[in-house]
């Protein structure tokens, strides 16, 4: 007899995207360029020279894309706004045409029975603000609050779920420490400063929402659980540092009002002493937390590693995605239980979860067969259900991603979508995983027991 995987009746089923990855037309209708516009047009930074100039052309095709969401039976759609569309210089002058695009998108979603879930910042800082120091400038918290207030006043009420920042760890690790993401810096002294100011900005954005908003706001972290490669004390210590660096560096100041002490060991002389008053800003009451989960990391001590967080050990005889991430669904439950144990019973949305696998060529009027993605989703949704049974207050799940899109510096080489996109013609073709996910939604998860 198979067990039941039926989810609560009010569980939110969704899918997620982000602005620069799907919209295209990044400079249309008076929008200001972002750091990703600059980064993508810098030779050698993007796979195959890909850019977000067209991407999925969602800026023009959003109505058709909403119909794809409706066909899935989505209850909610998580998207981000491009800051530079709204405020081309990052502050000051409002570009009404840019704001109107998001207003039309929100109206289209609501007309089709889909709740909007809006993220204010998904990595695409206005280039004009980068010229003023970007996240290294303490004024960035005020810049973000100004931008957030403009958007809240225009859309709150129609939008009832808001997030401030998406994955601050990726912004700082990739953008300021290792230089593989925009703005492309490689500076160990910058990374903790940028991280701290991002969390100050998130707090300032939440404060701005409390002044005018009437619904719910949170922040989104990517969590990758760390497991030691052995019981060797050096491996255990490296694992603890890796956990602090990736999973606690941002959640702790937001939810506990402090930093884990291991960060001083990790960054050594690059770790600054932050003003204690800053933590009253970073620690603002949230209505929920978004958690993005893709894989785990098994950690071994490596004295050559920088920062001092050990080395990821490749796991043999397991399935890996096209991005070389191990498929490890147990890590999702471990993550959610750990999060509750450390931070309390805050409501959680799994705001991203998905996988890039090879997709075969699309035949005319065909469906793309993607059994590995279906297997990934099934396993993780079962683990999610087990997390709820274990007492974690999970309110919803957003598959990453609705569409194949620009996978940042990897360009169009990795496909995460439920719908295949032919980037030459912009034709959308459903994958078998879309049909699978639609059935999960329709049965409230009961089909996971089949």
C-alpha positions as CSV (number, residue, x, y, z in Angstrom):
1,X,0.0,0.0,0.0
2,X,1.5,3.4,-1.0
3,X,1.6,6.2,1.5
4,X,-0.3,9.4,1.1
5,X,1.5,12.6,-0.1
6,X,-1.5,14.8,-0.1
7,X,-0.6,18.4,0.9
8,X,-2.8,20.8,2.9
9,X,-5.7,22.3,1.0
10,X,-4.3,25.8,1.3
11,X,-0.8,24.8,0.2
12,X,0.5,27.2,-2.5
13,X,1.8,25.6,-5.7
14,X,3.9,27.9,-7.9
15,X,6.8,28.4,-10.3
16,X,9.5,31.0,-10.3
17,X,11.6,33.1,-12.7
18,X,13.7,36.3,-12.4
19,X,13.7,39.5,-14.5
20,X,17.0,39.5,-16.3
21,X,16.8,35.8,-17.0
22,X,13.5,35.9,-18.9
23,X,12.4,39.4,-19.8
24,X,14.7,40.5,-22.5
25,X,14.5,44.2,-23.7
26,X,16.6,45.3,-20.7
27,X,16.8,48.9,-22.0
28,X,13.2,49.2,-23.3
29,X,10.9,52.1,-22.6
30,X,13.4,54.2,-20.7
31,X,14.9,51.5,-18.4
32,X,18.4,52.0,-17.0
33,X,21.1,49.4,-17.5
34,X,21.9,47.0,-14.7
35,X,25.2,45.4,-13.7
36,X,24.1,42.3,-15.5
37,X,23.7,44.3,-18.7
38,X,27.3,45.4,-18.4
39,X,28.6,42.0,-17.3
40,X,26.9,40.1,-20.1
41,X,28.3,42.5,-22.7
42,X,31.9,42.2,-21.3
43,X,33.8,39.8,-23.5
44,X,34.7,36.5,-21.9
45,X,32.3,36.7,-19.0
46,X,29.3,34.8,-20.4
47,X,29.2,31.3,-21.9
48,X,29.0,31.5,-25.7
49,X,28.7,35.3,-25.5
50,X,25.1,35.0,-24.5
51,X,23.2,38.0,-23.1
52,X,19.8,38.8,-21.7
53,X,19.0,41.2,-24.6
54,X,16.2,38.9,-25.8
55,X,16.2,36.0,-23.3
56,X,12.7,34.6,-23.4
57,X,11.2,37.9,-24.6
58,X,8.8,37.8,-21.7
59,X,8.6,41.6,-21.8
60,X,6.5,41.2,-24.9
61,X,5.1,37.7,-24.4
62,X,4.0,37.8,-20.8
63,X,0.3,37.3,-21.6
64,X,1.1,34.0,-23.4
65,X,3.4,33.0,-20.6
66,X,0.6,33.6,-18.1
67,X,-1.5,31.2,-20.1
68,X,1.3,28.6,-19.7
69,X,1.0,29.1,-15.9
70,X,-2.7,28.7,-16.1
71,X,-2.3,25.5,-18.0
72,X,-0.2,24.1,-15.2
73,X,-2.8,25.1,-12.7
74,X,-0.4,27.4,-10.8
75,X,-1.8,29.1,-7.7
76,X,1.1,31.6,-7.6
77,X,3.9,32.9,-9.7
78,X,7.1,34.2,-8.3
79,X,8.9,36.8,-10.4
80,X,11.3,39.7,-9.8
81,X,11.2,43.3,-10.8
82,X,14.2,44.9,-12.6
83,X,15.1,47.9,-10.3
84,X,16.4,49.8,-13.3
85,X,13.1,49.6,-15.1
86,X,11.4,51.4,-12.2
87,X,14.3,53.8,-11.3
88,X,16.7,54.1,-14.2
89,X,19.3,55.9,-12.1
90,X,18.6,53.7,-9.1
91,X,17.1,56.6,-7.1
92,X,15.2,59.7,-7.9
93,X,13.3,59.8,-11.2
94,X,10.5,57.2,-11.6
95,X,10.1,55.6,-15.1
96,X,6.4,55.1,-15.3
97,X,6.6,52.9,-18.4
98,X,8.8,50.4,-16.6
99,X,6.5,50.4,-13.6
100,X,3.5,50.0,-15.9
101,X,4.9,46.7,-17.3
102,X,4.8,45.1,-13.8
103,X,1.4,46.5,-13.2
104,X,0.1,44.9,-16.4
105,X,1.8,41.6,-15.5
106,X,0.2,41.6,-12.1
107,X,-3.3,42.4,-13.5
108,X,-2.9,39.6,-16.0
109,X,-2.0,37.1,-13.3
110,X,-4.9,38.1,-11.1
111,X,-7.3,37.9,-14.1
112,X,-6.2,34.3,-14.5
113,X,-6.5,33.4,-10.8
114,X,-2.7,33.4,-10.1
115,X,-1.4,35.1,-7.0
116,X,1.7,37.3,-7.7
117,X,4.7,36.8,-5.5
118,X,7.1,39.6,-6.2
119,X,10.9,39.8,-5.4
120,X,12.4,43.2,-5.3
121,X,16.0,42.3,-6.0
122,X,17.2,39.3,-7.9
123,X,20.8,40.3,-8.6
124,X,20.3,43.1,-11.2
125,X,21.5,46.2,-9.4
126,X,21.2,49.4,-11.5
127,X,24.5,50.2,-13.1
128,X,24.2,53.8,-12.0
129,X,24.3,52.6,-8.4
130,X,27.3,50.4,-9.1
131,X,29.0,53.5,-10.2
132,X,28.4,54.9,-6.7
133,X,29.9,51.9,-5.1
134,X,27.0,49.5,-5.3
135,X,26.6,47.2,-2.2
136,X,29.9,48.5,-0.9
137,X,28.3,51.9,-0.2
138,X,26.4,52.1,3.1
139,X,23.9,54.4,1.4
140,X,22.7,51.3,-0.6
141,X,20.2,50.5,2.3
142,X,18.6,53.8,1.7
143,X,18.6,53.4,-2.1
144,X,16.9,50.1,-1.7
145,X,14.2,51.4,0.7
146,X,13.4,54.2,-1.8
147,X,13.0,51.8,-4.6
148,X,11.0,49.4,-2.5
149,X,8.6,52.2,-1.4
150,X,7.9,53.2,-5.0
151,X,7.0,49.6,-5.9
152,X,4.9,49.0,-2.8
153,X,2.8,52.1,-3.4
154,X,2.2,51.1,-6.9
155,X,1.4,47.3,-6.4
156,X,0.7,46.4,-2.8
157,X,-2.8,45.1,-2.4
158,X,-2.7,43.5,-5.8
159,X,0.6,41.8,-4.7
160,X,0.3,40.3,-1.3
161,X,3.5,38.3,-1.1
162,X,6.8,40.3,-1.2
163,X,10.5,39.4,-0.9
164,X,13.3,41.9,-0.4
165,X,16.4,40.1,-1.6
166,X,17.0,36.8,-3.4
167,X,20.0,34.8,-2.4
168,X,22.4,37.4,-0.9
169,X,25.1,34.7,-0.6
170,X,25.2,34.3,-4.4
171,X,25.4,38.0,-4.9
172,X,28.4,38.4,-2.7
173,X,30.3,35.1,-3.2
174,X,29.9,35.2,-7.0
175,X,29.9,38.9,-7.5
176,X,32.4,40.3,-5.0
177,X,34.6,37.4,-3.9
178,X,35.1,35.1,-6.9
179,X,34.1,37.5,-9.8
180,X,32.1,34.9,-11.8
181,X,28.9,36.9,-11.5
182,X,28.1,40.6,-11.8
183,X,29.7,43.0,-10.9
184,X,32.7,40.7,-11.4
185,X,34.9,41.7,-8.4
186,X,37.5,39.5,-6.8
187,X,38.2,41.0,-3.4
188,X,38.1,39.2,0.0
189,X,37.8,42.6,1.7
190,X,34.8,43.6,-0.3
191,X,32.7,40.5,0.2
192,X,31.8,40.9,3.9
193,X,31.0,44.6,3.4
194,X,28.7,43.9,0.5
195,X,27.0,41.1,2.4
196,X,26.4,43.3,5.4
197,X,25.0,46.2,3.4
198,X,22.7,43.8,1.5
199,X,21.2,42.6,4.8
200,X,20.9,46.2,6.0
201,X,19.1,46.9,2.7
202,X,16.7,44.0,3.3
203,X,15.9,45.3,6.7
204,X,15.4,48.8,5.4
205,X,13.1,47.4,2.7
206,X,11.0,45.6,5.3
207,X,10.8,48.8,7.3
208,X,9.6,50.6,4.2
209,X,6.9,48.0,3.7
210,X,5.6,48.3,7.3
211,X,5.1,52.0,6.6
212,X,2.8,51.4,3.6
213,X,2.1,47.7,3.0
214,X,-0.8,45.7,4.3
215,X,0.2,42.1,3.6
216,X,3.3,39.9,3.9
217,X,7.0,40.4,3.3
218,X,10.0,38.2,3.8
219,X,13.6,37.5,2.5
220,X,14.9,34.5,0.4
221,X,18.0,32.5,1.2
222,X,19.7,29.7,-0.7
223,X,20.5,27.0,1.7
224,X,22.9,24.1,0.9
225,X,23.3,21.8,3.8
226,X,26.9,20.7,4.6
227,X,27.9,17.2,5.6
228,X,31.4,16.2,6.7
229,X,33.3,13.8,4.5
230,X,34.5,11.9,7.6
231,X,34.7,12.1,11.4
232,X,38.1,13.6,11.2
233,X,38.1,16.8,13.4
234,X,39.5,18.8,10.6
235,X,36.7,17.8,8.3
236,X,34.1,18.5,11.0
237,X,35.6,22.0,11.6
238,X,35.7,22.8,7.9
239,X,32.1,21.7,7.6
240,X,31.1,24.0,10.5
241,X,32.8,26.9,8.8
242,X,31.1,26.1,5.4
243,X,27.8,26.0,7.2
244,X,28.4,29.4,8.8
245,X,29.7,30.9,5.6
246,X,26.9,29.9,3.2
247,X,23.8,29.2,5.4
248,X,24.2,31.4,8.5
249,X,26.0,34.5,7.3
250,X,22.7,36.0,6.0
251,X,20.0,34.2,7.9
252,X,21.6,35.0,11.3
253,X,21.6,38.8,11.0
254,X,18.1,38.7,9.6
255,X,16.6,36.4,12.2
256,X,19.0,36.4,15.2
257,X,20.6,39.9,14.9
258,X,24.2,38.7,14.9
259,X,26.8,36.8,12.9
260,X,28.1,33.3,13.5
261,X,31.6,33.6,15.1
262,X,33.2,31.4,12.5
263,X,33.1,34.2,10.0
264,X,36.1,35.9,11.7
265,X,38.1,32.7,11.2
266,X,36.9,32.4,7.6
267,X,37.7,35.9,6.4
268,X,40.6,36.5,8.8
269,X,41.8,40.1,8.5
270,X,39.1,40.9,5.9
271,X,36.4,40.6,8.5
272,X,35.4,44.1,9.7
273,X,33.8,45.1,13.1
274,X,30.3,46.2,12.1
275,X,28.5,48.8,14.2
276,X,26.2,47.0,16.8
277,X,23.4,49.4,15.9
278,X,23.3,47.9,12.4
279,X,21.7,44.7,13.7
280,X,18.6,46.5,14.8
281,X,18.1,47.2,11.1
282,X,19.0,43.8,9.7
283,X,16.7,42.0,12.2
284,X,13.3,43.1,11.1
285,X,10.2,41.0,11.8
286,X,9.4,38.9,8.7
287,X,6.1,37.2,7.8
288,X,7.9,34.3,6.1
289,X,11.3,33.2,4.8
290,X,11.9,31.8,1.3
291,X,14.3,28.9,1.0
292,X,15.9,27.9,-2.3
293,X,17.2,24.4,-2.3
294,X,19.0,22.5,-5.1
295,X,21.7,20.2,-3.6
296,X,24.0,19.5,-0.7
297,X,27.8,19.7,-0.2
298,X,30.0,17.1,1.4
299,X,33.0,18.9,2.9
300,X,36.6,17.9,3.4
301,X,39.3,20.0,5.0
302,X,41.6,21.7,2.5
303,X,44.1,24.2,3.8
304,X,44.5,25.7,0.3
305,X,40.8,26.6,0.1
306,X,39.7,30.2,0.2
307,X,37.7,31.2,2.1
308,X,38.6,28.6,4.8
309,X,35.5,26.5,4.2
310,X,37.0,23.2,3.0
311,X,36.6,21.5,-0.4
312,X,33.4,20.0,-1.9
313,X,33.8,16.2,-2.3
314,X,32.3,14.8,-5.5
315,X,29.9,12.0,-4.7
316,X,30.2,9.0,-7.0
317,X,27.5,6.5,-7.9
318,X,24.8,9.2,-7.6
319,X,22.8,11.2,-10.1
320,X,24.2,14.7,-10.9
321,X,22.5,17.5,-12.8
322,X,24.0,19.3,-15.8
323,X,25.4,21.9,-13.3
324,X,27.2,19.0,-11.5
325,X,24.9,19.2,-8.5
326,X,24.2,16.0,-6.8
327,X,20.5,14.9,-6.6
328,X,20.0,14.6,-2.8
329,X,16.4,15.0,-1.8
330,X,17.1,14.2,1.9
331,X,19.0,17.5,2.1
332,X,15.7,19.4,1.6
333,X,14.1,17.9,4.6
334,X,17.4,18.2,6.6
335,X,17.5,21.9,5.6
336,X,14.0,22.7,6.6
337,X,14.2,20.9,9.9
338,X,17.5,22.6,10.7
339,X,16.1,26.0,9.8
340,X,13.2,25.5,12.2
341,X,15.5,24.3,15.0
342,X,17.8,27.3,14.6
343,X,15.4,30.1,13.8
344,X,12.0,29.0,15.2
345,X,8.7,28.4,13.7
346,X,8.8,31.0,11.0
347,X,6.5,30.2,8.0
348,X,8.6,29.0,5.0
349,X,8.1,28.9,1.3
350,X,10.4,26.8,-0.8
351,X,10.9,29.5,-3.3
352,X,13.1,27.6,-5.7
353,X,13.8,24.0,-6.4
354,X,14.6,22.3,-9.7
355,X,17.2,20.8,-11.9
356,X,19.0,21.3,-15.2
357,X,19.2,18.2,-17.3
358,X,19.8,17.5,-21.0
359,X,16.7,17.9,-23.0
360,X,16.4,16.1,-26.3
361,X,15.6,18.0,-29.5
362,X,12.0,19.2,-29.9
363,X,9.9,17.5,-32.5
364,X,7.1,19.5,-34.1
365,X,4.0,19.6,-31.8
366,X,5.7,17.2,-29.5
367,X,6.3,17.1,-25.7
368,X,9.9,17.1,-24.5
369,X,10.6,13.9,-22.5
370,X,12.6,14.7,-19.4
371,X,12.4,11.7,-17.0
372,X,15.3,12.8,-14.9
373,X,13.7,16.1,-14.1
374,X,10.4,14.3,-13.2
375,X,12.4,12.0,-10.9
376,X,14.1,15.0,-9.2
377,X,10.8,16.8,-8.6
378,X,9.0,13.7,-7.4
379,X,11.8,12.9,-4.9
380,X,12.0,16.5,-3.6
381,X,8.3,17.0,-3.3
382,X,8.1,13.8,-1.3
383,X,10.8,15.1,1.0
384,X,8.9,18.3,1.3
385,X,5.8,16.5,2.4
386,X,7.9,14.6,5.0
387,X,9.2,17.9,6.3
388,X,5.6,19.1,6.9
389,X,4.9,15.8,8.7
390,X,8.0,16.5,10.8
391,X,6.4,19.8,12.0
392,X,8.0,22.4,9.6
393,X,5.6,25.2,8.7
394,X,5.9,25.0,4.9
395,X,3.3,27.1,3.2
396,X,4.2,26.6,-0.5
397,X,6.5,25.4,-3.2
398,X,7.8,27.1,-6.3
399,X,9.4,25.0,-9.0
400,X,12.5,26.5,-10.7
401,X,11.8,27.4,-13.4
402,X,8.7,28.1,-15.5
403,X,10.8,28.5,-18.6
404,X,14.2,27.6,-19.9
405,X,16.1,30.9,-19.5
406,X,19.4,32.6,-19.2
407,X,21.3,30.7,-16.5
408,X,23.4,33.8,-15.7
409,X,27.1,33.4,-16.7
410,X,26.3,29.9,-18.0
411,X,24.2,31.6,-20.7
412,X,21.5,29.4,-22.4
413,X,23.6,26.2,-21.9
414,X,21.6,24.9,-19.0
415,X,17.9,24.3,-19.1
416,X,15.8,24.3,-15.9
417,X,12.4,24.9,-17.4
418,X,9.1,23.1,-17.2
419,X,8.6,24.6,-20.7
420,X,11.3,24.2,-23.3
421,X,12.2,27.5,-25.1
422,X,13.6,27.6,-28.6
423,X,15.6,30.8,-28.2
424,X,15.8,31.4,-31.9
425,X,12.0,31.3,-32.5
426,X,10.8,31.8,-28.9
427,X,8.5,28.8,-29.3
428,X,7.5,27.3,-25.9
429,X,7.0,23.5,-25.8
430,X,5.8,21.7,-22.7
431,X,8.1,19.1,-21.1
432,X,6.8,15.9,-19.6
433,X,7.7,17.5,-16.2
434,X,5.1,20.2,-16.8
435,X,2.4,17.5,-17.2
436,X,3.8,15.8,-14.1
437,X,3.8,19.0,-12.0
438,X,0.3,19.9,-13.2
439,X,-1.0,16.6,-12.0
440,X,0.7,17.1,-8.6
441,X,-1.1,20.4,-8.3
442,X,-4.4,19.1,-9.4
443,X,-4.3,16.2,-6.9
444,X,-2.7,18.3,-4.1
445,X,0.3,16.0,-4.2
446,X,-1.7,12.7,-4.0
447,X,-0.2,11.6,-7.4
448,X,3.3,11.6,-5.8
449,X,2.3,8.3,-4.2
450,X,1.7,6.6,-7.5
